[in-house]
Amino acid sequence: MATYRTQQWLVFGKIWYIFDAKWQNPFHAAKKICDVLHGRHKPIYHNTSLVGDHVIAINTRHVAMPGEEWRRRVYFHHTGYPRGASWTLAYELHEKDPTLVFYKAVYREFGRSLKRPNAMQRLHCFPDAEVPEEFLQNVSGQIRQLRSIDKKISDYSEEEITKFPKIIDWPKDYVINTGSVLQDQS
C-alpha cells in the first residue's frame, strides 16, 4: 500500500530537467521542450490537466540557427501606443538578451493555449552554464540534445591524438607544398 502511494506521488510530482542548448536550433529544440513542459511525455497526460515538468535551459547564448536565419527572422513588439510597433532582428534581440530567442521559440511553439502562461513559468533559461545552486539541487533528469556536438581538435589531449589510428605514416623528410600552382610558375 505504501509503495503504491509513493509511485503515485512520483507520477504526479514535478520533475526538473536540464537541457544544454549549445549549438542547437532553438525552433527544433522548442518542440521537445514543449512536450516536457506540457507533460506529454508522461503516461498520465491529459489535455486539461497540469502535469508538466520544469526545464532548465543552459547555454542559450550559444544557440545556432541555419543559414541567414539570424538576419531574416524578425520579432514583433507593440507598446500599445499609436505608432508603437517595432520589429527587431534575431541577432539584435540576441545581443540585448541571450535568453530571449530561445524563450520566444518555446513560447511560439505552445500556440494560443490557455496553459501557456503556467507552463512558461516552468521554463528557466540561462545564457551560460552557471545555474543557481537551488535550481541544480532539484534536477533529476536531462533532455538529450537533438544535434550531437563534436569535440574540437583542441579538446583532445596529446595522448589521445598519438593513440588515434593513422591511415599512413608520412616520411620524416616529407614536405607538404603549401604554395599554389600559380606561384610556382612565376
Secondary structure as GFF3:
##gff-version 3
##sequence-region A 1 186
A	DSSP	alpha_helix	2	12	.	.	.	ID=ss1
A	DSSP	beta_strand	16	20	.	.	.	ID=ss2
A	DSSP	alpha_helix	26	38	.	.	.	ID=ss3
A	DSSP	beta_strand	54	58	.	.	.	ID=ss4
A	DSSP	three_ten_helix	60	62	.	.	.	ID=ss5
A	DSSP	alpha_helix	69	72	.	.	.	ID=ss6
A	DSSP	beta_strand	74	78	.	.	.	ID=ss7
A	DSSP	beta_strand	85	89	.	.	.	ID=ss8
A	DSSP	alpha_helix	90	96	.	.	.	ID=ss9
A	DSSP	alpha_helix	100	110	.	.	.	ID=ss10
A	DSSP	alpha_helix	116	120	.	.	.	ID=ss11
A	DSSP	beta_strand	123	125	.	.	.	ID=ss12
A	DSSP	alpha_helix	133	136	.	.	.	ID=ss13
A	DSSP	beta_strand	139	142	.	.	.	ID=ss14
A	DSSP	three_ten_helix	153	155	.	.	.	ID=ss15
A	DSSP	alpha_helix	158	163	.	.	.	ID=ss16
A	DSSP	alpha_helix	181	185	.	.	.	ID=ss17
###
